[in-house]
Amino acid sequence: QHFTVHILTKEQESWIEKFSGDSTIEDGKINGVDYLVKDNELILHGTIGHFTCKIDKNKSISAGDHTIHVGEVVHVHLEDESASPICTKEKKVQYKPSLVEA
C-alpha cells in the first residue's frame, strides 16, 4: 500500500479543508478537484508536485479512530520548482520542503 502527499501553493490553501475529512469522487473530481490516476497514484491537478510513499506497516501507529502511517518515499515529482509552497501559521499548517536526492 502507498499514499501520495501533494505540495500545495498559497492559492490552494482552501484545499486543506477540502481534504481534511472523508473524500468523495463525483464528476471526475475528488472533493471538487481535478485529478488523474497514474501508476496507481492519485495525482491532484495543478499542485507544485507530489511524493508517493510506501507504507511501512511495522511503523504504523493506531491512534484511536485514526492510523498514523509512516512511509518510505518511493517517487517524487516536481511540476513547478519555482513556485512557493504553503507555509502558514494561521492555518496551523507548516510545510518547509526538504527534498534530498538519493
Buried (B, 14 or more C-beta within 10 A) or exposed (E): EBEBBBBBBEEBBEBBEEBEEEEEEEEEEBBEBEBEEEEEBBBBEBBBBBBBBBBEEEEBEEEEEEEEBEBEEEEBBBEEEEBEBBEEEEEEEEEEEEEEEE
